[in-house]
Amino acid sequence: MIERLLLGPGPSNVPPESLQALLRPTLGHLDPDFLQVMNRIRERLQLVFRTKNPHTLAVSGTGTAGMEMMLTNLVERGDRVVVVVNGFFGGRGAEMARRLGAEVVEVKAPWGQPIDPAAVEAALAGGRTALLYFVHAETSTGVRNDAAALATVGRRHDALVLMDCVTSLGGLPVDIDGFGVDAAFSGSQKCLGAPCGLAPITFGARALAKIEARKSPMPSIYFDLLWLEKYWGSEKSYHHTAPIQNFFAFEEALRVILDEGLDRRFERHLAAHRALLAGLQAMGFELLPPAANRLPMLNAVVLPAGLDEAALRKRLLLHHGIEIGAGLGELKGKIVRIGLMGRNAQRSTAALFLGAFEESLRALGSAPAGAPGAGVAAAHAAA
Ligand SMILES: *Cc1c(COP(=O)(O)O)cnc(C)c1O
């Protein structure tokens, strides 16, 4: 068995309590003990999402399944959908809405920049809009979009507000009810720190009303919220065979999160980010996004021209056992992405990474700025 320190855009390392739960004996998907596990997952997800929405559950599938479930239920052919596109995942949301027959209006910002809510407002004012879709934490660029401001603008124009919070949930304040978000989805393997394979999702009352008023039938059975609720809700009838062990592990991961406390967890992610940033800057590096819109859990580091980023990632992986992420799309070769998610969001982990980073840069003949060890020292000294 090979173990890596997973400092990429996800998955992150899973806490032992959650890993151990994967070894529990299989139960039937309608076993009363298993149904209790589902109930506890629902209650814990409501706390983590900060919502009272009864329609809060974990879709069997990765984050993209959550995206597919949210949009498949809420988009009807011909709906006008305004989509914020300032990175890879916003673009995927736009493409998915188009494939479902929506009239998609993209509001773009350069990759690495946050979206201006005024630009979104202008797009909403351009016609009767059913849905506003945005990514809270754009994992491809390290940019945080202002979720509360975007939700306010969406509601002002009577659009349902849809959010991708795959990377933010569990690492950055997500307040579904406080922001005024109508539906949102996430993924189990990023800041929630659970094994890959489940997608938390929540639908509020306004979203449910649109689903119940659909004129066309839901094109998917697997993602049909009203049908799936017959399994998750009080009826407890078969919809699909839940991935049993994944649910056990997810229940444990959520317990670990709530035992720590959400606010402490957010503070820990910030402290790890500050340590990493201090170290990177001491070594002469900068992050891609402007200071006010940086994600703590995903750091997009701008590389000097000529540095072979594939060789850098290869050395980190094979020599140090550390995985980091490459740039996606137009940022390929120009940035690397360093994730400090879930249990990896530690100042000591940031310092450990910086030491390995420095060694790898020197080995590639690209010694960083500052004295040897300056990055590690700055990370330890960071407040
Ligand atoms: C990872 C990610 C997804 C997709 O999740 P998968 O688990 O890879 O399917 C969607 N949106 C964002 C912002 C992500 O970071």
The ligand as an SDF file (V2000), in Angstrom:
LIG
                    3D

 15 15  0  0  0  0  0  0  0  0999 V2000
  -13.9890   18.9430   -7.5630 C   0  0  0  0  0  0  0  0  0  0  0  0
  -15.0230   19.9270   -8.0090 C   0  0  0  0  0  0  0  0  0  0  0  0
  -16.1730   19.5350   -8.7140 C   0  0  0  0  0  0  0  0  0  0  0  0
  -16.3930   18.1300   -9.2140 C   0  0  0  0  0  0  0  0  0  0  0  0
  -16.3510   17.1710   -8.2390 O   0  0  0  0  0  0  0  0  0  0  0  0
  -15.9550   15.6380   -8.5910 P   0  0  0  0  0  0  0  0  0  0  0  0
  -15.9910   15.0270   -7.2280 O   0  0  0  0  0  0  0  0  0  0  0  0
  -14.5890   15.6910   -9.1910 O   0  0  0  0  0  0  0  0  0  0  0  0
  -16.9720   15.0910   -9.4930 O   0  0  0  0  0  0  0  0  0  0  0  0
  -17.1170   20.4940   -9.0000 C   0  0  0  0  0  0  0  0  0  0  0  0
  -16.9490   21.7740   -8.6430 N   0  0  0  0  0  0  0  0  0  0  0  0
  -15.8400   22.1970   -7.9900 C   0  0  0  0  0  0  0  0  0  0  0  0
  -15.7260   23.6320   -7.6120 C   0  0  0  0  0  0  0  0  0  0  0  0
  -14.8440   21.2820   -7.6480 C   0  0  0  0  0  0  0  0  0  0  0  0
  -13.7640   21.7040   -6.9960 O   0  0  0  0  0  0  0  0  0  0  0  0
  1  2  1  0
  2  3  1  0
  2 14  2  0
  3  4  1  0
  3 10  2  0
  4  5  1  0
  5  6  1  0
  6  7  2  0
  6  8  1  0
  6  9  1  0
 10 11  1  0
 11 12  2  0
 12 13  1  0
 12 14  1  0
 14 15  1  0
M  END
$$$$
